[in-house]
Amino acid sequence: MAVARKYREMRQSILWGGLTMVSLSAPDVYLSTASRGLLWVADGVVLLLMATVGSVSAIKLQQKVSLSASLNCDDV
């Protein structure tokens, strides 16, 4: 997704973003359906942790792609 965004390929970016959202939301759906006995606070903490780690990972990946694209001299 980050590579597609970097090179302005919006359709590919939307496709990969959608696949990423589905794969990231699958554990959330499972947790919500399987954890009827847990407190809602525990669900919130787990979901917040998952969202934070996912966001940090996406930002680092985009920075890595931007750095590698800027170091690639073949594009210019």
TIMARKE-131092 format. One record per residue (C-alpha): residue number from 1; x, z, y. Coordinates in Angstrom, 2 decimals, padded with zeros to 5 digits. Each point is the difference from the previous one (the first is absolute). Example, Ala and Ser with C-alpha at 12.3 -4.5 7.8 and 13.67 -1.06 7.14 Angstrom:
<sites>
<site num="1" xx="012.30" zz="007.80" yy="-004.50"/>
<site num="2" xx="001.37" zz="-000.66" yy="003.44"/>
</sites>
This chain:
<sites>
<site num="1" xx="000.00" zz="000.00" yy="000.00"/>
<site num="2" xx="002.78" zz="000.87" yy="002.41"/>
<site num="3" xx="001.78" zz="-003.28" yy="-000.73"/>
<site num="4" xx="-003.22" zz="-001.97" yy="000.60"/>
<site num="5" xx="-000.58" zz="001.86" yy="003.28"/>
<site num="6" xx="003.55" zz="-000.63" yy="001.12"/>
<site num="7" xx="-000.36" zz="-003.75" yy="-000.42"/>
<site num="8" xx="-003.53" zz="-000.11" yy="001.49"/>
<site num="9" xx="-001.76" zz="-000.97" yy="-003.23"/>
<site num="10" xx="-003.24" zz="001.85" yy="000.65"/>
<site num="11" xx="-001.88" zz="-001.15" yy="-003.12"/>
<site num="12" xx="002.78" zz="001.24" yy="-002.24"/>
<site num="13" xx="000.21" zz="003.20" yy="002.00"/>
<site num="14" xx="-003.73" zz="000.61" yy="-000.37"/>
<site num="15" xx="000.16" zz="-000.74" yy="-003.73"/>
<site num="16" xx="002.90" zz="002.38" yy="-000.61"/>
<site num="17" xx="-001.51" zz="002.63" yy="002.29"/>
<site num="18" xx="-003.26" zz="-000.13" yy="-001.94"/>
<site num="19" xx="001.77" zz="000.30" yy="-003.33"/>
<site num="20" xx="002.01" zz="002.91" yy="001.35"/>
<site num="21" xx="-003.13" zz="001.78" yy="001.23"/>
<site num="22" xx="-001.72" zz="-000.43" yy="-003.37"/>
<site num="23" xx="003.01" zz="001.31" yy="-001.89"/>
<site num="24" xx="000.43" zz="002.93" yy="002.38"/>
<site num="25" xx="-003.68" zz="000.91" yy="-000.03"/>
<site num="26" xx="-000.32" zz="-000.01" yy="-003.82"/>
<site num="27" xx="001.57" zz="003.48" yy="-000.38"/>
<site num="28" xx="-002.18" zz="001.27" yy="002.84"/>
<site num="29" xx="-003.15" zz="-001.22" yy="-001.73"/>
<site num="30" xx="001.13" zz="001.51" yy="-003.28"/>
<site num="31" xx="000.84" zz="003.30" yy="001.68"/>
<site num="32" xx="-003.38" zz="000.13" yy="001.71"/>
<site num="33" xx="-001.95" zz="-000.73" yy="-003.18"/>
<site num="34" xx="002.06" zz="002.13" yy="-002.39"/>
<site num="35" xx="000.55" zz="003.06" yy="002.18"/>
<site num="36" xx="-003.49" zz="001.39" yy="000.35"/>
<site num="37" xx="001.38" zz="003.47" yy="-000.71"/>
<site num="38" xx="002.66" zz="-000.08" yy="002.72"/>
<site num="39" xx="-000.60" zz="001.27" yy="003.48"/>
<site num="40" xx="-000.51" zz="-002.65" yy="002.67"/>
<site num="41" xx="003.09" zz="001.34" yy="001.77"/>
<site num="42" xx="002.15" zz="-000.87" yy="-003.03"/>
<site num="43" xx="-001.42" zz="-003.53" yy="000.03"/>
<site num="44" xx="000.74" zz="-000.28" yy="003.71"/>
<site num="45" xx="003.59" zz="001.18" yy="-000.39"/>
<site num="46" xx="000.68" zz="-002.45" yy="-002.82"/>
<site num="47" xx="-001.58" zz="-002.90" yy="001.89"/>
<site num="48" xx="001.89" zz="000.88" yy="003.19"/>
<site num="49" xx="003.27" zz="000.15" yy="-001.93"/>
<site num="50" xx="-000.69" zz="-003.37" yy="-001.63"/>
<site num="51" xx="-000.87" zz="-001.61" yy="003.34"/>
<site num="52" xx="003.11" zz="001.43" yy="001.69"/>
<site num="53" xx="002.38" zz="-001.14" yy="-002.73"/>
<site num="54" xx="-001.63" zz="-003.43" yy="-000.09"/>
<site num="55" xx="000.26" zz="-000.42" yy="003.76"/>
<site num="56" xx="003.64" zz="001.06" yy="000.11"/>
<site num="57" xx="000.79" zz="-002.37" yy="-002.86"/>
<site num="58" xx="-001.72" zz="-002.93" yy="001.74"/>
<site num="59" xx="001.84" zz="000.68" yy="003.28"/>
<site num="60" xx="003.38" zz="000.25" yy="-001.74"/>
<site num="61" xx="-000.64" zz="-003.22" yy="-001.92"/>
<site num="62" xx="-000.90" zz="-001.86" yy="003.17"/>
<site num="63" xx="003.14" zz="001.28" yy="001.74"/>
<site num="64" xx="002.11" zz="-001.04" yy="-002.99"/>
<site num="65" xx="-001.51" zz="-003.49" yy="000.00"/>
<site num="66" xx="000.52" zz="-000.33" yy="003.76"/>
<site num="67" xx="003.62" zz="001.07" yy="-000.31"/>
<site num="68" xx="000.74" zz="-002.36" yy="-002.88"/>
<site num="69" xx="-001.71" zz="-002.87" yy="001.85"/>
<site num="70" xx="002.01" zz="000.66" yy="003.15"/>
<site num="71" xx="003.25" zz="000.02" yy="-002.01"/>
<site num="72" xx="-000.89" zz="-003.28" yy="-001.72"/>
<site num="73" xx="001.72" zz="-002.75" yy="001.98"/>
<site num="74" xx="-001.56" zz="-002.87" yy="-001.96"/>
<site num="75" xx="-003.33" zz="000.27" yy="001.88"/>
<site num="76" xx="001.50" zz="-000.86" yy="003.39"/>
</sites>
